[in-house]
Amino acid sequence: MSKEPILLLFGKNVQKYRISQDLSQEKLAELAGVHRTYIGMIERAEKNITLCNIEKIAKALNIQIQELLQ
């Protein structure tokens, strides 16, 4: 099954910002208040993330939500 382009883009951006801030998936998960495996699933485009969790991740990365969607 092919992955949705929006999920691929979002996951790639989460990973890019996480790595640029020298954060592990575990640390980002802790900052965002989500389970550690959830970040990996997002980065691999395996999860269709909710708006609430998009906001949590953006806040944990100190970026605007739209930066994760561009």
N, C-alpha and C positions, 0 to 999 in steps of 0.2 A: 504494500500500500504506500502510495506517495504521500509525502507530508505537505501540509498546507503552506504556501509561500509566506503567509503572515507569521506562522509559528516558527518557520526557519529564520526569518528576519529578526523576530523578537529574540529568539534564543541566541543567535549570533551576536546581537547587540548586548544582551545581558553578559555573555561571556567576555566580549571586548571590554566593556566598562569594568567588569569584575577584575579581569587580569590587569588592566591599566591602573587599578587602585591596589594591586598586589593583595587581593583578597582570595582566600580559598573558597570553594563552594560551601564548605561548612561554616566559615565565618560570615559569608553573605547570608546564608540561611538563618544564622543566629541573629544578625542585625535586622533581618526582615521579619523574624518571628514565624518562619516556616520550617518544615522538616528538611534536613540536610539532603536527602535524596531528591527532593522536589526541585532544587536548583539544577541538578544534573539532568533531570527529565525535561525541564524547560529548555536548557541549552541544547539538548538533543532533539527538540521539537516533538517530544512525546506527550506533552501535556497541553491541553487547551486551557490556558490560565484565566482566572477570573479577574475582573476589573479591580477588585479589592486587593488581590495579590500583586497585580501590576503596580498599584500605588505603593504597596509595602516595599517592593523591590526597588522602585525608583527612589523612594525616600532613603532606603538603606544605602543606595549608591550615590545619594546626594545629587540627583539629576532630575530633570523634568520628564514626565511620562513620555512626551512626544519624542524625546531622544532615543527611546527604545523602539520606536516605530518608524524611524527614518532610515 
